[in-house]
Amino acid sequence: MLSTSEKITQKIRSMPEDITFGYEQLPIGREEFWSAAKTMERLQKKGLIRKLSKGKFYKPKMTVFGEKQPGEQDILKSYLYQKGQRMAYITGISLYNQLGLTTQIPSVIQIASRSRRNIGAIGTIKVSPVKSYVDVTDENYQILGFLDAMKDLKKIPDVDVSAALAIFKNRIKGLGPEQQSQMVDYALSYPPRVRALLGAVMEDIKSGTDLNGLKESLNPLTRFELSIPDAALKTALNWNIQ
């Protein structure tokens, strides 16, 4: 029977270079954790692995330019998934840049999850945890990111509101009826301004989705100052958006 150290070393040698991993990927039981930690320390000293952050490691890959770290997406992957299940997603300026809402590159990447884990930094990447409004899954994280963009519309750096609304409309048009209905359901967990903006956009594109729940969730006396040009969203006043 192999010792804990032998099992771990054998497993790590079989792993590809340039990917991250944690203790959960190692063939150990709970009672072997202390021995595993000591083994990982020895493997770091030998140069077989590098420590990325607490409990996270990678096998360094040598290139003509020297030692190479895993890519950003792979580094973050272990914080987006738990036991193979997605439980977080990238949001904030990094996401809004991908959506075409801003050209700015963030110095800190925001990761949203229900648990709002304290991450801090992962290697050279600075991470800020934020709390998601609903539980995160592989099926809904893109919709949640989209609703985040609506929530932060006025705070997105260098955003062109008219261009942003065009992006919102095109993205929603590209969703199927079931996904559009899901977006409305998730929006009910977001602040009122998100519900109002989503309702106005979906009414404007005539999505056919039932918007009564969104309308009824809003205080009819509340006004939303979003600085939206009349021509960009003709249904804005129907949702008390100014």
N, C-alpha and C positions, 0 to 999 in steps of 0.2 A: 504493500500500500504506500502511495506517495505521501510525503510530508506536506504540510501546508505550504512551505517555501517552494517545494518542487512543483506542486500543482500550480501555484501562481506564476512561477517562472516559465513553466511550460505553456501556460495559457497566453502570457504576454508575448512570448517569442512567436506564437502563432498568429498574433494580431497584426494587421497591416500597419504600416507607419502612417504618421500624419493624421491620426484620428484620436479623439479624446475618449477616456473611459473612467469609470469609477469603481468603487468596491463592489457595486451591484453586478458588474460584469465579470467578476472573478468567481471561480468555483470554490467558494468558502461558505461555511456555516457561521451563524452568529457567534458560536463559541470559539471560532478561529480568528476573530477580528483582531485581537491584540497581536497574535503571531503574524497576521497579514500586514499590519501596520509596520512591524519591524522589518519584514521582508521588503516592503515597498521602500523603506529608508535605505536598505542595502542596495537595491536595484537602482535607486537614484544616484548613489555614490559611484556605482559602476558605470553610470551613463546610459543604461539600457532604457530608462524612462526619465521624464522630466515632470516636475510638479507644476500644474497650472494654477490651481487654487486648492483650498481645503477639500480633500477627498477626490480631487480631479487630476488626472495625469494624461500623458501622451507619450508615444514613442517618437523620438526625434527623427526626422528624415534629413539625410545629408544630401546637399546639392552642390553644384560647382560654386555657388555663392555662399556656402556654409550651411549651418543647421537651420532647418525650416520648421516653423510652428504650424499647427493646423490652421485652416482658414477660419474666418470669423463665424461662418454659418455652423461649422462643425463644433467650434468652441462653445457656441451658445446652445447647441442642440441638447446637450445633457441637462440644461436648465429649462428647456421647453417641454421635455418629456420626462415622465416618471414611470418606470417599469413598462416602457413601450407605449404609454398613453400620453397624448398631448395634454398638458395642464397649464400652459402659458403661451404667450405669443409676443412678438416684437411690435411695439407701438411707438407713438411719439414721432419726432422729426424724422427718424430713420425710416419709418413706414410711410410718412407723408411725402418724403422724397421719392420713394418707390412708386407712390401713386401719382406722382407728377404735380403735387400741390406746392412744392418748394424745391429750390435748388440747393438749399443749405445742407451741409453734412454735419451731423451731430457729434459732439465730443463725448456724449454719454448716451448709451442706448437704453431705452426704457423697455422693461419686460413686464407684461401684465399677467397676473394670475389671481385667483381667489385668496391664496394664502399670503401673497405679498412677502415672499421670502427675502430676507436680508442677504443680498449677494455682494454688493460693493464693487469688486473688480474681479475679472477673470483673465488672468495673464495681463496683457497690456490693454485689454478692453474694459472701459469703465461702464458699469451697469447700474441702473437705478430701477428698483422694483416699484410697480404701481399696482393698485388693486383693480381687478376686472369687475365688471358689474354683474356678470353671471359666470357660472362654471364654464371653463374652456374645454373645447373638444376639437378634434380634427375637422369636424363638420361645420363648426360655427366660428372658428377663430378669424377667418377672413371677413365675415360679416361684422364681428365685433370690432375689428380694426377699422372698418369702414365707418361704423357708428362713432368710433373715437375721433375720426377725422371731422365728422360733423360737429361733435362736441367742442373740438378745439379750433373750429374754423377761424374765429377772430384772433387766435393766438399763434397761428401758423406763420412763421417768419416769411416775409416777402410774398405772401399769398395774393393772387389775383382772384378776388371773390367771384367774378363772373366766370373766369376760366375754371375755378374750383366747382362751381355749380354745374357747368357743362360736363365735367368729369363725373360728378355725382350722378347726373342723369344718365349718362352713357353706361356707367357701371351697373346701375339699377336696371336699366333696360336689358342688359346682358344676362340678368338673372332669370331663372324660370319662375313660374307662379308660386311654387312651393317655397323657394328661397326668399322671394319677396315677402311672402306671408310670415316666414320665420324672422326676417329682419324687423317687421312691424312688432312681432311678439317680443323680441329682444329689446327693442327700443323702449318698451314700456318700463324697463328697469333703468333707463338712462334719464338724465335731467330733462325737464320740460322743454328746453330750447332744442334738444335733439329730436324729441317727438314732434315738435312743431315743424322743424325744418324738414324732417323726413316726410311728414304728411304733405307739406307743400310741394316737395319735389315729386312725390309719387302721384299727387293729384295733377301736377303740371304735365307729367309724361303719360297720364291716363293709364296707369298700370293695371287698373281693374281690381287691385287688392282692396279688401274691406278696410277702410280707414276710420270707421266709427269708434273703435277702441282708442285710437290715438287722440281723436278729437275730444272724446269724453274724459280722457285723462288729464286734460288741460283746464286750467282756470280761465274762464272766458274773459276775465278782467286783466289778465297778465299780458303785457306787451314785450316782445323780444327785439332788442336793438342789435341787429346783425349787419347793418349797413349794406343791405343787398339792393343793387340797382333794380328798378321796376322791370326793365326789359329782360333781366336775367332770370326772374322767377315771378311770372305773372299771377301766380296763386298765393303769393306771400301774404297779402292782406287777409285772405281767408283764414290764415292761421296766426293772425296778429303779429306778423313779422314785419319789422320796419327797417 
